[in-house]
Amino acid sequence: MPASTLASMDTTLRKTLGQNIKARREELGLTKVDLCIAANIQRPILDRIEKGLGNIRLDTLQSLADALDTTPPELLKDPNKR
């Protein structure tokens, strides 16, 4: 697979993850601060994740999923394919 295709998939996945985290956070009525405390992450990290920027560590993904009462695979699903 060409590198440009992989980069595009990576960008799409990060954006999907960010959108899903934000949607679930709002669905649960959590503020960003609430989620940061529950997931034990810093606010700038959550801001970048919700914007679909940068890479996320697996332990951070699991902490966010736990705090949002969901699973990492659910957070990575394309909302248009549910």
C-alpha positions as a Markdown table, in Angstrom:
| # | Residue | x | y | z |
|---|---|---|---|---|
| 1 | Met | 0.0 | 0.0 | 0.0 |
| 2 | Pro | 1.4 | 3.4 | -0.9 |
| 3 | Ala | 2.6 | 5.6 | 2.0 |
| 4 | Ser | 0.1 | 8.4 | 1.0 |
| 5 | Thr | -2.7 | 5.9 | 1.4 |
| 6 | Leu | -1.5 | 4.8 | 4.8 |
| 7 | Ala | -1.1 | 8.5 | 5.9 |
| 8 | Ser | -4.6 | 9.2 | 4.7 |
| 9 | Met | -6.0 | 6.2 | 6.7 |
| 10 | Asp | -4.1 | 7.3 | 9.8 |
| 11 | Thr | -5.5 | 10.9 | 9.5 |
| 12 | Thr | -9.0 | 9.6 | 9.1 |
| 13 | Leu | -8.7 | 7.2 | 12.0 |
| 14 | Arg | -7.4 | 10.0 | 14.3 |
| 15 | Lys | -10.3 | 12.3 | 13.3 |
| 16 | Thr | -12.9 | 9.5 | 13.8 |
| 17 | Leu | -11.4 | 8.7 | 17.2 |
| 18 | Gly | -11.5 | 12.4 | 18.2 |
| 19 | Gln | -15.1 | 12.8 | 17.0 |
| 20 | Asn | -16.2 | 9.7 | 18.8 |
| 21 | Ile | -14.6 | 10.7 | 22.1 |
| 22 | Lys | -16.1 | 14.1 | 22.0 |
| 23 | Ala | -19.6 | 12.7 | 21.1 |
| 24 | Arg | -19.5 | 10.2 | 23.9 |
| 25 | Arg | -18.2 | 12.8 | 26.4 |
| 26 | Glu | -21.0 | 15.1 | 25.5 |
| 27 | Glu | -23.5 | 12.2 | 25.5 |
| 28 | Leu | -22.5 | 11.5 | 29.1 |
| 29 | Gly | -22.7 | 15.2 | 30.0 |
| 30 | Leu | -19.0 | 15.3 | 30.9 |
| 31 | Thr | -16.8 | 18.4 | 30.5 |
| 32 | Lys | -13.3 | 18.1 | 29.2 |
| 33 | Val | -12.0 | 18.6 | 32.7 |
| 34 | Asp | -14.3 | 15.9 | 34.0 |
| 35 | Leu | -13.0 | 13.5 | 31.4 |
| 36 | Cys | -9.4 | 14.4 | 32.0 |
| 37 | Ile | -9.7 | 13.7 | 35.7 |
| 38 | Ala | -11.5 | 10.4 | 35.1 |
| 39 | Ala | -9.0 | 9.3 | 32.5 |
| 40 | Asn | -6.0 | 10.7 | 34.4 |
| 41 | Ile | -4.8 | 12.7 | 31.3 |
| 42 | Gln | -3.9 | 16.4 | 30.8 |
| 43 | Arg | -6.3 | 18.8 | 29.2 |
| 44 | Pro | -3.9 | 19.6 | 26.2 |
| 45 | Ile | -3.7 | 15.9 | 25.4 |
| 46 | Leu | -7.5 | 15.6 | 25.3 |
| 47 | Asp | -7.8 | 18.8 | 23.2 |
| 48 | Arg | -5.3 | 17.3 | 20.6 |
| 49 | Ile | -7.1 | 13.9 | 20.6 |
| 50 | Glu | -10.6 | 15.5 | 20.1 |
| 51 | Lys | -9.2 | 17.6 | 17.2 |
| 52 | Gly | -7.7 | 14.4 | 15.6 |
| 53 | Leu | -4.1 | 15.6 | 16.0 |
| 54 | Gly | -1.1 | 13.6 | 16.9 |
| 55 | Asn | -0.9 | 10.0 | 18.0 |
| 56 | Ile | -2.5 | 8.4 | 21.0 |
| 57 | Arg | -0.8 | 5.9 | 23.3 |
| 58 | Leu | -2.7 | 2.6 | 23.8 |
| 59 | Asp | -2.9 | 3.1 | 27.5 |
| 60 | Thr | -4.4 | 6.6 | 27.0 |
| 61 | Leu | -7.0 | 5.1 | 24.6 |
| 62 | Gln | -7.9 | 2.5 | 27.2 |
| 63 | Ser | -8.1 | 5.1 | 30.0 |
| 64 | Leu | -10.4 | 7.2 | 27.9 |
| 65 | Ala | -12.6 | 4.2 | 27.0 |
| 66 | Asp | -12.9 | 3.2 | 30.6 |
| 67 | Ala | -13.8 | 6.8 | 31.7 |
| 68 | Leu | -16.4 | 6.9 | 28.9 |
| 69 | Asp | -17.8 | 3.5 | 29.8 |
| 70 | Thr | -17.0 | 2.0 | 26.4 |
| 71 | Thr | -14.3 | 0.1 | 24.6 |
| 72 | Pro | -11.4 | 1.2 | 22.4 |
| 73 | Pro | -12.9 | -0.6 | 19.3 |
| 74 | Glu | -16.2 | 1.4 | 19.8 |
| 75 | Leu | -14.2 | 4.6 | 19.9 |
| 76 | Leu | -12.4 | 3.7 | 16.7 |
| 77 | Lys | -15.6 | 2.8 | 14.7 |
| 78 | Asp | -16.6 | 5.0 | 11.8 |
| 79 | Pro | -20.0 | 6.5 | 12.9 |
| 80 | Asn | -21.2 | 6.3 | 9.3 |
| 81 | Lys | -20.8 | 2.5 | 9.3 |
| 82 | Arg | -22.6 | 1.7 | 12.5 |
